[in-house]
Amino acid sequence: ERCAPEPRQERPRQREAAGQGPPPDPAHGPGALQDILSEEDEQDRVPLEKLKLLGESEELRDLLLNPHLRQLLLTMDQAPDKSSLMRRFMQEPLFVEFADCCLSIVEPPEKENVLPE
């Protein structure tokens, strides 16, 4: 619900007055992942194939066994103001380690100082 904005021309009460129910939940509809972000957000999108790599990472699984990290992530998920909380959590070494691990999986660093063969 939080990711998919309401269409500007149609409000929930207008839909109810017209006899229509709420729109289908975008998280469960076909093409839901494509509908979450607009084209201008495309550069920030991580391809689904790379996201699946997160679930295959032993290093990430080991990190997620930490109850303190799990609590941080749960707090972040439930927070109404995620941006200020993210700034605060980025001062937590454990959260930074988690973020670095995720980034290294979905966007591996380019190898530096490697001579082409």
Protein Blocks (a to p, Z undefined) as FASTA:
>chain_A
ZZmccdfklcfklmmmnopacdddfklmghklmmmpcfklmmmpccfklmmmmmmpmklm
mmmmpmklmmmmmmmmmpmblmlmmmmmmmpmklmmmmmmmmmmmmccddehiacZZ
